[in-house]
Amino acid sequence: MKALTACTKAELAACKQEYEAEYQDFKAQNLKLDMSRGKPAPEQLDLSMPMMDVLTSKDLLQTENGFDCRNYGLIDGIPEAKRMFADILGVSDKEIIICGNSSLNVMFDTVAAAYTHGILGNTPWCQQKDVKFLCPVPGYDRHFSICEWFGIEMINVPLKEDGPDMDLVEKLVSADSSIKGIWCVPQYANPTGCCYSDQVVRRFANLKPKAPDFRIFWDNAYCIHHLVENPPQVLNLMDACKEAGNPNLPYIFASTSKVSFPGSGISMIAGSEENMSDLKKTMSIRTIGYDKINQLRHVRFFHDAAGLRAHMEKHRLIIRPKFEAVINKLNADIRPLGIADWTEPKGGYFISFNSMPGCAKRIVQLCKEAGVTLTGAGATYPYGKDPEDRNIRIAPTYPSVAELTKAMELFCICVKLASVEKLLAE
Ligand code: PMP
């Protein structure tokens, strides 16, 4: 196979005809597949079904210290759940609050609290002139939606293989007091799958923000979601921040959405004791307490951090072949043509695909018209605007390997067709 970029116009025109015919064949197959979000497959959800049987009407729904989970109370979570996730996140029991069914909800509430009431006695963001967030790109669309909702201006920061461009992050946060936060997915970033290096974590911990109410929004959504047997370790930000004398810098988030049941799991926030007690003020207005019975169910099912990790190994065995199917197809069909690149993550839920500039929207549209819905092009950038129109997030977990193989055949044809159209138009 010859690189498309090295073809003459006549060769490109011939390729276009060939790809168009292949595309029409696919259209005729009436595929219907939704790959727009990173959802666990039904077999993954089945792994947690025994959790439905761990609590019965015959059980005492009590915590280890005898607290009745059926009643109000314990706003920061039951002790055994706090311990299990403190262990996972590398913080102390006092530095974590176990919340409700969604970490996104906790992130939203945390921004909302800063917006209406301010962080640790600082002026509420709504009373400050400008409020800005740094957004490593490509990134997670729902982080960006929270900023957009509150009218927080988003500034793109390139996400490199070892984390955000820290030269730029340091320069911006130390110069501008209106920069109040940065969204980070340090382990297996959504969508690139990259992991932050030790050096990047240390540089985060040593930031000297001009704004006293600047926080690192450290969304550790995929901290135990490995695809490889010897996963990379991301340095503990909380420890690094304490070492640097900046214990209040991070807000750390996680959940069991892709461990147990998305939407019916438990979520958590971690950070310094000072930050946690500050946040509890808002939390205690908002709720009398979260779902402790679900927390108990999770602890009785997983037991401890080791139990959680063992469960994640079962997920790994289900989803790893799906990631391989995607990567193998891209390597076979697209690599030789020199028209795109993509990531090969060691964990998480996504593969980030970069087409030739100006082709992503067209590829997603072509796929959709032939029955495969992908995450909208542009979604991985603030305001839905990918400046180069290149990035597409591939979410391989939900479809079966057979469906995925079919979808990837179509995807590759659409990539080839869109690229050839672009090259012919140049
Ligand atoms: N953070 C990231 C980086 C995610 O990818 C997702 C799910 N796609 C979430 C948070 C959502 O988590 P939750 O279900 O706990 O709200």
Residues whose N, C-alpha, C, O or C-beta is under 5 A from the ligand:
A	BS01	PMP	G38 N101 S102 S103 L104 N105 Y140 V185 N190 D219 A221 S255 S257 S267
